[in-house]
Amino acid sequence: MEKVIILKKILFLFATFFILISNVNAIDIYSSNMVLYNLSDDIIVDSVNKDDIVSIASMTKVMTALVAIENIDDIEDMAVISEDAFDGLEEENASLAGFYVGESVTYEDLLYGTLLPSGAEAATALALNISGSVYDFVTLMNNKADELGLSNTHFSNVTGIDDDNNYSTVNDVAIILETAFSNEIFKNIFMSSSYLTSDKSLTLYSTLYKSALLYDIDLPYVVGGKTGYTLNAGRCLASIAYDEVNDIYYLLVTAGAPTTTSYYHLLDAQNIYEYYFENYGYQNVVDIGDTLVSIKTKYTKEKSFDLNSLSDITIYGSNDFDKSKVTLEYDGISFISGNMSEGTKLGVVNAYYDGEIIKTFDVLLDRDIHFSIFMFILSNIHFVILLLIILYFISKLKKKKKKKVRRVR
């Protein structure tokens, strides 16, 4: 077993060195694994080895907190810190929040203790108080992973301590964090930099903000994060940031940054976020007022009319986006011949950029269209004249027949 562990460490160090000299993405990063989501649109915008199975260290506690919240009736209820909450933590040199054996605290205290200072005793106390055992609580975590469709994720503990059966991918962690962030209780805790416990005896500080302050790494746009560190996992970080200029939330998960320096995961977050803030945003595929399609009509006052965009149609992309390369292709009805109400879908427009489809959107009628009897007659004037002539001759014939009948009598 020791040989396997040593081999893993050697392979990890080699992989780290390889990443340092030859990153495959546009930004030089220290982490061996990375995924970045545009959270506002729920799309992946960059990744490196996002589906590789790796150790995720204390990012595990994101799932621990999520499952705990979903199984707590009231976060203000009390829980007891038992001696079992500290079992094996000293041997693993696990980080602690600062609670002590026999202390009664609220579940809210334990949740903050789990996420902010990454307290292993807080995470274990949650498991013991909710499920009665860590094993049963971990079962709930794995059930949640199955519910989210995370086939590359498995948990064996609630703390993230290195274990061959506690693993995930950065993409799976991103999905867990996105799910958790939609929960208001989790969101409020995750976005906090510090917390004073309910009995005012202990102030808990976020490991992310403490580390950023310690190493003078400016991350003012990061709204929350969960760090992680073990020898197998390297330096890890799951975080969410807000690009105020472009009104975009990003979610970033990194793993496998070298352990030789304590802030490589922070530098990666800073470099990745700032690169995308400066170089990416929402680009106009169509400007408000641009003509989308010209529709012909029958039996209406207008012979045809232009449907113009009532708003900007945007797509997330690089700031070097060139709108002149956009072409539009309409697919829908070719003419209107009767009454139609404003808002009726006429078809769709496919937008292409350099020949590649980049956006599809509906074309809706921007006005009411009314049938015109006058235009119907005018459009069919030859038929109407012919019909009148036929009716005239029929009338003539009827009159002649009536005259013959009178003469016979």
C-alpha positions in Angstrom: 0.0 0.0 0.0 2.8 2.4 0.9 4.4 1.8 -2.6 1.1 2.7 -4.2 0.9 5.9 -2.2 4.5 6.8 -3.1 3.9 6.1 -6.7 0.8 8.3 -6.7 2.8 11.1 -5.2 5.6 10.8 -7.8 3.0 10.7 -10.6 1.3 13.7 -9.1 4.5 15.7 -8.9 5.4 14.8 -12.5 1.9 15.8 -13.7 2.2 19.1 -11.8 5.6 19.8 -13.5 4.1 19.0 -16.9 1.2 21.3 -16.3 3.5 24.1 -15.4 5.4 24.0 -18.7 2.6 23.1 -21.1 -1.0 24.2 -20.3 -3.5 23.3 -23.0 -5.8 26.2 -22.3 -5.3 29.9 -23.1 -4.2 30.9 -19.6 -1.1 29.6 -17.8 -2.3 27.9 -14.6 -0.7 25.9 -11.9 -3.7 23.6 -11.3 -3.8 20.2 -13.1 -7.6 20.3 -13.3 -10.0 23.2 -13.9 -13.5 24.0 -15.1 -15.0 27.5 -15.5 -18.8 28.0 -15.9 -20.6 31.1 -17.0 -23.1 30.5 -14.2 -25.6 33.1 -15.6 -26.0 31.0 -18.7 -25.0 27.6 -17.2 -22.4 27.0 -19.9 -18.8 25.8 -19.6 -16.4 28.4 -21.0 -13.1 26.8 -20.3 -11.7 23.6 -18.8 -8.6 21.5 -18.4 -9.0 17.7 -17.5 -12.4 18.5 -16.1 -13.7 14.9 -16.1 -10.5 13.3 -14.6 -11.2 11.6 -11.3 -9.1 13.3 -8.6 -9.0 13.8 -4.9 -11.0 16.9 -3.9 -9.9 17.4 -0.3 -12.2 19.8 1.7 -14.3 20.7 -1.4 -16.0 17.5 -0.1 -17.6 19.7 2.5 -19.7 21.5 -0.1 -21.7 18.3 -0.4 -21.6 17.7 3.4 -23.2 21.1 4.0 -25.7 20.7 1.2 -26.9 17.3 2.4 -27.0 18.5 6.0 -29.1 21.6 5.1 -31.6 19.3 3.2 -31.9 17.1 6.3 -32.2 19.7 9.1 -35.7 20.9 10.1 -34.4 24.1 11.8 -30.9 25.4 11.6 -31.4 27.0 15.0 -31.9 23.7 16.7 -29.2 22.6 19.0 -26.6 19.9 18.4 -24.0 18.4 20.8 -20.3 18.1 19.9 -19.4 14.5 21.0 -16.0 13.0 21.4 -16.6 11.0 18.3 -16.7 14.2 16.3 -12.9 14.4 16.7 -12.2 10.7 16.0 -9.0 10.4 13.9 -8.8 14.1 13.0 -5.6 14.8 15.0 -3.8 11.9 13.3 -4.8 13.3 9.9 -3.8 16.8 10.9 -7.3 18.0 9.8 -8.3 21.6 10.1 -10.6 22.4 13.0 -13.2 25.2 13.5 -12.6 25.5 17.3 -15.5 23.7 18.9 -14.9 21.5 21.9 -16.2 18.2 23.3 -19.5 18.5 25.1 -20.3 21.9 23.7 -23.9 22.6 22.6 -24.2 24.6 19.4 -26.7 25.3 16.8 -26.8 23.6 13.4 -26.2 27.0 11.9 -22.9 27.2 13.9 -21.8 23.8 12.6 -22.7 24.7 9.0 -20.6 27.9 9.2 -17.9 25.9 11.0 -17.9 23.4 8.1 -17.7 25.9 5.2 -15.8 28.9 6.5 -12.8 27.6 8.5 -13.3 24.1 7.0 -13.7 22.6 10.4 -13.5 18.8 10.2 -15.1 18.4 13.7 -18.0 20.6 12.6 -18.6 18.5 9.5 -18.4 15.2 11.5 -20.7 16.7 14.2 -23.3 17.5 11.5 -23.1 13.9 10.3 -23.4 12.4 13.8 -26.3 14.6 14.9 -28.3 14.2 11.7 -27.8 10.5 10.9 -26.3 9.0 14.0 -23.2 7.8 12.3 -20.8 9.2 9.6 -21.4 6.0 7.5 -25.2 6.7 7.3 -24.6 10.3 6.5 -22.1 9.5 3.8 -24.8 7.2 2.3 -27.0 10.3 2.0 -24.1 12.1 0.3 -23.7 9.3 -2.3 -27.5 9.2 -2.8 -27.4 12.9 -3.6 -24.5 12.4 -6.0 -26.6 9.7 -7.8 -29.6 12.1 -7.8 -27.4 14.7 -9.6 -26.1 12.2 -12.1 -22.5 12.3 -10.9 -21.2 9.0 -12.0 -17.6 9.9 -11.4 -18.1 10.9 -7.8 -18.1 8.8 -4.6 -17.7 9.8 -0.9 -16.3 7.8 1.9 -16.1 10.6 4.5 -17.6 14.1 5.2 -14.3 15.9 5.6 -12.3 15.3 2.4 -9.5 13.5 4.2 -7.5 11.5 1.6 -9.2 8.1 0.9 -9.1 6.0 -2.3 -12.9 5.9 -2.1 -13.4 9.6 -1.7 -13.1 11.1 -5.2 -14.8 13.3 -7.8 -14.0 15.5 -10.8 -13.8 19.3 -10.9 -16.8 19.3 -13.2 -18.8 17.2 -10.7 -17.8 19.5 -7.9 -19.0 22.4 -10.0 -22.4 20.8 -10.4 -22.5 20.2 -6.6 -21.6 23.8 -5.9 -24.1 25.1 -8.4 -26.9 23.0 -6.8 -25.9 24.1 -3.3 -25.6 27.8 -4.3 -29.3 27.7 -5.3 -30.2 27.0 -1.6 -30.5 30.3 0.3 -29.1 29.0 3.5 -26.0 27.6 1.8 -25.7 30.7 -0.3 -25.7 33.0 2.8 -23.1 31.0 4.5 -20.9 30.5 1.4 -20.9 34.3 0.8 -19.8 35.1 4.3 -16.2 36.0 5.2 -16.7 35.6 8.9 -19.3 34.5 11.5 -19.8 34.9 15.2 -21.3 31.8 16.8 -24.7 31.9 18.4 -23.3 32.1 22.0 -20.8 34.8 20.9 -17.8 32.7 22.1 -16.1 32.0 18.7 -15.5 33.9 15.5 -15.1 31.8 12.4 -13.2 33.1 9.4 -13.2 31.9 5.8 -10.0 30.1 4.8 -10.3 31.7 1.4 -10.4 35.3 2.6 -7.8 34.7 5.2 -5.4 33.2 2.7 -6.0 35.9 0.1 -5.3 38.5 2.8 -2.2 36.7 4.0 -0.7 36.4 0.6 -1.9 39.8 -0.6 -3.9 38.4 -3.5 -6.8 40.7 -4.4 -10.0 38.8 -5.1 -12.7 41.5 -4.5 -15.0 40.0 -7.1 -15.1 36.5 -5.5 -18.4 36.3 -3.6 -17.6 33.0 -1.9 -15.3 30.0 -2.0 -14.3 26.7 -0.4 -10.6 25.8 -0.3 -9.2 22.4 0.0 -5.8 20.8 0.6 -4.2 17.4 1.0 -1.0 15.9 -0.4 -3.0 13.9 -2.9 -5.4 16.6 -3.9 -3.0 19.5 -4.0 -4.3 23.0 -3.5 -8.0 23.2 -4.5 -10.6 25.9 -4.7 -14.3 26.0 -5.6 -15.5 29.5 -5.9 -18.0 31.9 -7.4 -17.2 35.4 -8.7 -19.3 38.3 -10.1 -18.2 40.3 -13.1 -20.0 43.5 -12.4 -19.2 45.2 -15.7 -20.7 42.5 -17.8 -23.3 41.3 -15.2 -22.0 37.7 -15.3 -21.6 35.2 -12.4 -18.8 32.7 -12.9 -18.2 29.4 -11.1 -14.6 28.1 -11.0 -13.3 24.8 -9.6 -9.6 24.0 -9.6 -7.7 21.0 -8.2 -4.1 19.8 -8.2 -2.2 23.0 -7.7 1.3 22.3 -6.3 1.6 22.1 -2.5 5.1 23.7 -2.6 3.5 27.1 -2.3 0.3 27.9 -0.3 -1.3 30.3 -2.8 -1.1 28.8 -6.3 -4.8 28.0 -6.3 -5.5 31.6 -5.4 -3.3 32.9 -8.2 -5.1 30.6 -10.6 -8.5 32.0 -9.6 -7.2 35.5 -9.9 -5.7 35.0 -13.4 -8.7 33.0 -14.7 -11.4 35.3 -13.5 -9.6 38.5 -14.5 -8.8 37.1 -18.0 -12.5 36.4 -18.7 -13.7 39.6 -17.1 -11.4 41.6 -19.5 -11.8 39.5 -22.6 -15.3 38.0 -22.6 -18.9 39.3 -22.3 -22.2 39.4 -24.1 -21.9 40.3 -27.8 -24.7 41.6 -30.0 -25.6 39.1 -32.7 -28.6 41.4 -33.6 -29.0 45.0 -32.6 -32.4 46.4 -31.6 -34.1 47.6 -34.8 -32.2 45.3 -37.1 -34.4 43.7 -39.8 -34.8 40.0 -39.2 -37.0 39.1 -42.2 -39.4 40.7 -44.7 -42.7 38.9 -44.9 -45.1 39.1 -47.8 -48.8 39.4 -47.2 -52.1 38.6 -48.9 -55.4 40.3 -48.3 -54.0 42.9 -45.9 -53.3 46.6 -46.3 -49.5 46.1 -46.5 -48.1 44.1 -49.4 -45.2 43.2 -47.1 -43.6 44.3 -43.9 -40.2 44.1 -42.2 -40.0 42.4 -38.9 -37.4 44.2 -36.8 -35.8 43.1 -33.6 -37.4 44.6 -30.6 -34.3 44.1 -28.5 -30.6 43.2 -28.7 -30.0 39.5 -29.3 -26.8 38.6 -27.5 -24.4 35.7 -27.2 -21.7 35.1 -24.7 -18.3 35.3 -26.3 -14.9 36.9 -26.8 -14.7 40.7 -27.1 -13.1 40.3 -30.6 -16.5 39.2 -31.9 -17.1 40.8 -35.3 -20.8 41.4 -36.0 -20.1 41.9 -39.7 -19.5 38.2 -39.9 -23.0 37.3 -38.7 -25.5 36.1 -41.2 -29.2 35.4 -40.5 -31.3 32.6 -42.0 -35.1 32.7 -41.6 -37.1 29.5 -41.4 -40.8 30.0 -41.2 -44.0 31.0 -43.0 -43.3 32.9 -46.2 -46.5 35.0 -46.3 -49.5 36.0 -44.2 -53.0 35.8 -45.7 -55.4 36.3 -42.8 -55.9 37.6 -39.3 -53.0 37.1 -37.0 -52.4 38.5 -33.5 -49.3 40.2 -32.1 -47.0 37.7 -30.5 -47.8 34.9 -33.0 -44.6 32.8 -33.8 -43.9 33.0 -37.5 -40.7 30.9 -37.4 -37.1 31.0 -36.2 -33.9 32.8 -37.2 -30.6 30.9 -37.2 -27.6 33.2 -36.7 -24.3 32.1 -38.2 -20.8 33.3 -37.5 -18.2 32.4 -40.1 -20.6 29.7 -41.3 -21.1 28.1 -37.8 -24.5 28.4 -36.1 -24.2 30.4 -32.9 -27.8 31.3 -31.9 -31.4 30.3 -32.7 -34.3 32.5 -31.7 -38.0 32.9 -32.4 -39.5 35.4 -34.8 -42.7 36.8 -33.3 -45.3 39.0 -35.0 -44.9 42.5 -33.6 -48.4 43.8 -34.6 -51.9 42.6 -35.3 -52.6 41.7 -38.9 -56.2 42.1 -40.1 -57.9 40.6 -43.1 -59.1 43.2 -45.6 -62.1 42.5 -47.9 -61.0 45.4 -50.1 -57.5 43.9 -50.6 -59.1 40.5 -51.2 -61.2 41.9 -54.0 -58.3 44.0 -55.4 -56.0 41.0 -55.4 -58.6 38.9 -57.2 -59.9 41.6 -59.5 -59.8 39.4 -62.7 -61.7 36.7 -61.0 -64.2 39.1 -59.7 -64.7 40.7 -63.1 -65.1 37.3 -64.7 -67.6 36.3 -62.0 -69.6 39.5 -62.6 -69.7 38.8 -66.3 -70.8 35.3 -65.8 -73.5 36.5 -63.4 -74.6 39.1 -65.9 -75.1 36.6 -68.7 -76.8 34.2 -66.3 -79.2 37.0 -65.4 -79.8 37.7 -69.1 -80.6 34.1 -69.9 -83.1 34.0 -67.0 -84.8 37.0 -68.4 -85.1 35.5 -71.9 -86.5 32.3 -70.5 -89.2 34.3 -68.6 -90.2 36.1 -71.8 -90.6 32.8 -73.7 -92.8 31.4 -71.0 -95.1 34.5 -71.2 -95.5 34.2 -75.0 -96.5 30.5 -74.8 -99.2 31.4 -72.3 
